[in-house]
Amino acid sequence: MAKTPAKPPAPKVAPSKAAKPATAAPAKAAKGKAPPPPPAPEKARTVTINQMATAYAEKHEMSRKDAASLLTEVFDTVAQHVKDGDKVRIAGLGMIEVRSRAARMGRNPATGEAIQIAASRKIAFRAAKELKDAL
């Protein structure tokens, strides 16, 4: 059998900018497809009571231990009022309350079987207008 000569590789040529058609407006999304999701927000840092106490102590010229004790007592008081079923309104921040959820029927997503969901109590937070506007 006779061997056929191999073809030399084609020279690499950079694509010309003139070869691409110019578009004035971005292409429309295809029907039925959702637009791409927005970029993920930056991850918020977690602030602890001790960090807040340190800042509070510096601002009000008191010891960090006293500031931490004061903040802990405030949060314990808020928690106790919420446990008792009271609404706690904190000016500029919002309102914390307990909401009752009635018993209801639901479905097990794995099997589709109907299940009874028991009544429960949930903590709800509603942000104040000032806090919403600050964002």
Summary of the structure (lengths in Angstrom):
residues: 135
radius of gyration: 31.3
end to end distance: 79.1
largest distance: 97.6
contacts: 197
relative contact order: 0.08
helix: 30%
strand: 20%
